[in-house]
Amino acid sequence: MRLALTPGQQADCTVAADLLAGLAVSAVLADKAYDTNAVVAHISQAGAAVVVPSKRSRRTPRELDRNLYADRNKVERFFNRLKQYRRLATRHDKTAASFLAFAQCAATFVWLL
């Protein structure tokens, strides 16, 4: 639905709120990297179910719907299909704008197939 680039040294969870803004979803599935108080609060305020496994450092772990979390595999398969495009896997583009543009084109191709 949306792709965003972040610098290699920046955590992906910092752009999660921007990616989720304006989307009407019933649940958000993500991995442990997105288990931050800010991301969880943003998802809860949007009225969506938080399907993110708790980090080990959480004092009170959240309940996790394992059946729904298993659907996150589809996201992983999507990114693996994107990596089939050599231009994306080897990062041949010189600028971030052209890399993101091709990533969006490749995502469209994967969606159409």
C-alpha positions, -999 to 999 in steps of 0.1 A, spaced: 0 0 0 28 24 9 66 23 8 90 46 25 128 48 26 147 53 58 185 57 62 202 24 71 210 36 106 175 47 114 149 24 130 119 15 107 95 22 136 102 59 133 81 62 101 54 38 111 30 66 121 34 82 87 28 50 69 -4 43 89 -18 78 87 -52 80 70 -56 42 66 -87 25 78 -77 -9 89 -90 -34 115 -56 -47 125 -19 -39 121 5 -68 119 42 -61 125 73 -77 140 89 -70 173 108 -40 159 76 -21 159 68 -28 196 73 8 208 49 27 230 44 54 203 35 29 176 12 9 198 -6 40 209 -10 53 174 -25 20 163 -48 19 193 -60 54 187 -69 45 151 -92 18 165 -72 -11 150 -60 -42 168 -23 -43 177 -9 -76 164 27 -71 173 47 -95 195 60 -79 227 97 -74 231 114 -93 258 120 -61 278 82 -53 282 71 -57 318 36 -67 309 35 -85 275 4 -80 253 -17 -109 242 -10 -119 207 -35 -134 182 -12 -161 167 -36 -170 140 -38 -134 127 -1 -129 132 6 -159 109 -7 -137 80 24 -115 84 41 -142 63 24 -127 33 42 -95 39 75 -113 42 68 -131 9 60 -98 -8 94 -84 2 111 -116 -10 94 -112 -44 107 -76 -45 142 -88 -40 139 -109 -71 144 -76 -90 182 -74 -92 181 -36 -93 164 -35 -59 184 -63 -43 218 -47 -53 207 -11 -49 220 1 -82 202 35 -81 223 65 -72 195 85 -56 169 76 -30 141 91 -52 149 68 -82 153 38 -59 119 44 -43 104 50 -77 116 16 -90 105 0 -57 70 13 -62 70 1 -98 83 -34 -87 56 -35 -60 30 -28 -87 44 -56 -109 43 -80 -79 7 -69 -71 -4 -75 -107 11 -110 -109 
